[in-house]
Amino acid sequence: MFNNIFFILHKPQLSENIGACARAMKNFNFSKLIVINPKPTFPNDKIVATSVGANEIIKKSKVYVNLEPAMKNIDILISTTSRFRNKNIKHIKLNELNKIDFSKKVAFLFGPEASGLSNNEISFSNYVLQIPSNTKFKSLNLSHSLIIVAQTIFQLLNMKKSKYSKSKKIKPASKKNIQAMANLCIKHLEEINFFKPKEKKPKMLENLRSIFYKMDLSEKETRILSSVFASLAKKKADWQNWSCVYKAFY
């Protein structure tokens, strides 16, 4: 059982797909399911029926209202998409997943069936994964996308002959630590009215989060940066010097 690998369904719309995803996870020895703001009542009889024996995964799954709290204990978040996103986030292919340190807590994020993930949701990611498919018909069923990813990881991890070893000197920052640091930075920027004009704020937040989440920071580095943000706020520096930084968000 791979207990450090999570599958996150963001706003799933159909009970059948949720159940099929749980079944696919069990096929490949995964058990950690997270469901965010599902459209159908969760759980329900149809979800259980279509899980076909994976009811335990449904019972033990965690449900959240939105994405941010679901990531607190995640170290690496990989978002899946059917189309290329021209964002400043690392793109990774299925055959490149061997680069991921699966000794950490790794989560794969899947968007709603009708629309997929928004750019805002993807901005929380360390990587974006695009499953190769017919260029004229790219849209995959939710459970089909998950089973492709699950089978790829299952095969990859079973082929590994050597175990991952964590460095005792450098402890990687958890998603929770990076999230806290990013929120601290955003808080202080809001205090100096940095996000203007207001209609640009969502896009600026996306870009800012993207910068933090794509960096492979250590726990020590997040503490240092958090201290820097806190110190700058206390000293009430001349924030007009940030104008050059402000322009970079566009």
N, C-alpha and C positions, 0 to 999 in steps of 0.2 A: 504494500500500500504506500503510495506516494503522498505523505501527509503534509508536505510543504508546498504543494502545487494546488492552486485554486483556480476555479472557473467562475467568472462573474457574468451573470446575465443582467444586462441593464435595460430595464423597462420592457421585459418580454411581453408579447401581446396574446399569445396563444397557449392554452394549457397543454395541448398536445406537444408543442415544441419543448416546453419545460420538462415534461416527462421524458421525452426522447433524449434530451440532453443528459438527464440523470442516468438513463440506460447506457448511453454512449460512454459516460464517465466510468461506470462500473465495468463495462467491457474491457477497459484498459487500466483497471486497478486504481482509479482516482476516486476520491470521496468528498473533497472539499468544494461544496457548491455555495455560492453567494448569489442571492437574488435581490435586485434593487427595483423597488417601486413597480411590481408586476401589475399588469392590467387586470388579469383574472384574480379571483380570491385565491390566496395561497396559504396552505395547500388545498386542493380540492380532489374530488373522486377521479376526474378525468386525468389530472396530472399523475396520480398514483397508478391508474390503469395503464397509461402509456409508458410509465417507467419500467414496466414489466420486470419486477423483481428487484428494482433499485429503490424500493420504498424507504430503505434506511437512509439513503443519501438525501431524500426529500425531507425526512423527519429531522435530520441533523443539520440541514442547511440553515444559513443565517440570512435574515431579511433586513434590508435597510431602506430608508425613505429616499436617500440620495447617495451619490457616489463617494463623496469625501470621507465620511466616517468609515466606510467599508475598506478604505485603503490604509488605515492606521497601522496595521501590523504586516503590511506588504512591503517587501524590499524592492521588488522589480515588477512594474506593471507593463504588460504588452497588450496594446489595443489591436483588434482585428478590423480590417476594412476591405471592401470589395473594390475600392478605387484608390488611386495614388493621392496622397494628401501633400500638397506643396507647403509643408510646415517645417519649421526648424527643429524637427524631432528625428532621431535615428530611425531609418527604415531597415527592417530585417526580413530575410526570406526564410521559408520553411527549412531549407537546407543549411541555414546559418544558425539555427537554434542551438547548435552545439557550442556556440560562443557564450551562451547564457550559463551563469553559475547556478545550477539547480540545487546547490546546497543551501541557497537563500530561499526566502519565501517569495515564490514567483506566482503572479496571477495573470490570467488571460481574460481580457475584457471583450464581451460581445454585445453589440448594440441591438436595438429593437428591429423586428423583422421588416417593417415598412420603410424605415429611414436610415438605419445604421447609426453609428455614433456621430455626434456633432463635433465640430472642431474644438469647442469648449471642453467636452468630455475627453477628447484625445489629448488635450494639453496637459493632462495629469500623467501622461504615459512616459515611460523611459524609451519605449520602442513602439513602432507601428508595424504590424505584420499584414501583408497583403497575400492572400492565397491565390496562386496562379490558376487562371481558368480561361474559358472562352472569352476573348476580348469583346465579342458582340453580345455576350450573355453572361455577365459576371456575377449576377446576384445568386447567392447560395442560400439554401434553407439554413436557419439558425443551427439546428441539430447537426446538419451535414458539415457546417463550418467547424463546429466543436469537435466532431468525430475525426476530422482530418488532422486538427491540431493535436488532439489526444493521442491518436495513433502514432503521429510523428514523434511526440515526446516519449511515449511508451517504448518505441523501438530504439530511440536514441539512448535513453537511460539504461535499458537492458543490454545495450551493446558496450556500455562503458565498463572497462575492465578495472579502472582505478577510481577510487572514491575521491570526491572533492575534499580538499582540506582547507579549513579557514585559517587565515593568518592570525597568529596570536598578537602580532604587533599592530596590525591595522584592522580595526573593526569597521565594516561598512555601515553607513548610516541607514537606518530603517526608513521606510516611507513615512512613518509617523514623525520622525525627527525632521525630515526634509519638509514635511507639511507644516510643522510648527514653525520652522525657520521662515518659510515662505509667507505664512500668515503674519508673522511678526514684521517682516519687511513691508507687506501690504498695509498693515495697520499704521505704521509710521508714515508711509507715503500718503495715506488717506488724511492723516493729521495735518500734512502740509499742503493739502489740496493738489497733489501731484497729478491725479487722474482727471485731466481736463483736455478738451471739453467732455462733458458727461457721457455723450453718446459714443465716445471712443473708449470708455473705461472697460467694457467687456473684452474688447480686442486686446487692450493693453494688459489685462489680467491674464489672458490666454498666453500671450508672449512671455510674460514674466514667469508664469508657472512652468512654461516649456523650458526656459533657461535652467531653472532649478532642478526639474525632474530628469532632464537628460544628462546632468552631470553625475559622474560616479563618485560622489562625495563620501568621505569617511565620517564616522561619528564625531571625531575631534574637529574636523573641518566645519561641520554644521554648528558646533558649539562656538567656534571662532567667529563665524559669520554672524551668528545670532548676537554675539557680544558686540560686534562691530555695529550692527543695526541699532542695538539698544544705546550704545555710546553716542552715536551720531544724533540720535533723537534727544538725548539728555543735554548735549552741548548746544543745541539750537543753532547749528551752523548755518551759514548763508546758503539756503537751499536753492538760490538762483543758479548756483553752480551746477545744479542737476539738469539745466536746460538742454545740455548736449546729450545727456542720457535720455531725456524725454523724447527727443527727436528720433532716437534710434528705434522707438517702438512702432514707428510708422513704416 
